[in-house]
């Protein structure tokens, strides 16, 4: 969700403005958390920081390809809120600790995997995030979200195996 508000160069946005935009979308997070997340995201995505003066401005590199999930329309689905339960591989532990699905998420750990439970909006961004985790995340609840993810996976499998959708 945060990346959707970061403009392409030469435009830029600071962490305080990002905080306000996220708050307007129902996400209450500190400026410091946003700063940390931007640094972490810049290790994976083509984000750049203009550090010539404070507050630092963030942007997506001009030469970067279009990131597909940044164009998902907010109005493409009603924002239903539901309790989401995910079974995650231990390798996702740091990601979900540093970038929680929700500030009040509950994490149950064991040596092989962990279960994350959070009440969140079922959005295109959530679906894209779950799909981006590949086999490392499995939706346990709600059934409707699990079925949606499974549908995407079936269509992807068919596409990779030369079958029509």
GIDAUR-V585371 format. One record per residue. N is the residue number from 1. OMEGA is omega as a letter, one per 30 degrees, with the letter a starting at -180 (none if undefined). Layout:
# GIDAUR-V585371
N/OMEGA  N/OMEGA
This chain:
# GIDAUR-V585371
1/a  2/a  3/a  4/a  5/a  6/a  7/l  8/l  9/g  10/l  11/l  12/l  13/l  14/a  15/a  16/l  17/l  18/l  19/a  20/a  21/l  22/l  23/l  24/l  25/l  26/l  27/a  28/a  29/a  30/l  31/a  32/l  33/l  34/l  35/l  36/a  37/l  38/l  39/l  40/l  41/a  42/l  43/a  44/a  45/a  46/l  47/l  48/l  49/l  50/a  51/a  52/l  53/l  54/f  55/l  56/l  57/a  58/l  59/l  60/a  61/a  62/a  63/a  64/l  65/l  66/l  67/a  68/a  69/l  70/a  71/l  72/a  73/l  74/a  75/a  76/l  77/l  78/a  79/l  80/l  81/a  82/l  83/a  84/l  85/a  86/l  87/a  88/l  89/a  90/a  91/l  92/a  93/a  94/l  95/a  96/l  97/a  98/a  99/a  100/l  101/a  102/a  103/l  104/l  105/l  106/a  107/l  108/a  109/l  110/a  111/a  112/a  113/l  114/l  115/l  116/l  117/l  118/l  119/a  120/l  121/l  122/a  123/l  124/l  125/l  126/l  127/l  128/l  129/l  130/l  131/a  132/l  133/l  134/a  135/a  136/l  137/l  138/l  139/l  140/l  141/f  142/a  143/a  144/l  145/l  146/l  147/l  148/l  149/l  150/l  151/l  152/a  153/l  154/a  155/l  156/l  157/l  158/l  159/a  160/a  161/l  162/l  163/l  164/a  165/none
